[in-house]
Amino acid sequence: MSKNKHNNAYLNEEAENEKTENELEDETVDEVCDEFVNETSELKKENEDLKKKIEELTKQSDDYKDKWYRTAAEFENFKKRNNETRKNAYEEGKADTIKKILFVGDTVERALSYGLDEKTEEGIKLILRQYGEVLTNLGLEEINPIGEKFDPAVSEAIFTKDAEEGQESGTVEQVFLKGYKLGGKIIRYAQVVVIK
């Protein structure tokens, strides 16, 4: 009996050990599951935080890209305006310079009417021809409205004259001072005599 008791005690102890092992396994499984659930919720939270951060960075990136596009467009517009301003300044400077030398040409042309000797007249005509070539190369166009209807857009009437036989009223009879255009823009109006 004592052997039986001993066996029973051993079996009871074995059963208790097994029970304890099973309980330990159950507890370990529960702990691992709890740990897994905790880690999973932490990962979910981290994932949500990362998604929010990605959204913020994407929005910030889109803002920067939009600002870059705007800045690039503004810079292109600035370059165009700057080029146009420089071009206009050059053309205006050129026109101002030409206006100043036009009076030299007018004076040289008037010199021809002073009854000069043949050689001097020939020299002045040569100068005037070269002067005309230079102005033409600069893009200058002469306004010569003789015989045309008076146009206040290109000419300035300084005198009017009564019509003679065969003359049409409102036409330009004589040019006192030549007018000029540069690039389609009038830089000096022609001063003319108009038949009334």
Secondary structure, 3 states (H helix, E strand, C coil): CHHHHHHHHHHHHHHHHHHHHHHHHHHHHHHHHHHHHHHHHHHHHHHHHHHHHHHHHHHHHHHHHHHHHHHHHHHHHHHHHHHHHHHHHHHHHHHHHHHHHHHHHHHHHHHHHHCCCHHHHHHHHHHHHHHHHHHHHCCEEEECCCCCECCCCCEEEEEEECCCCCCCCCEEEEEEECEEEECCEEEECEEEEEEC
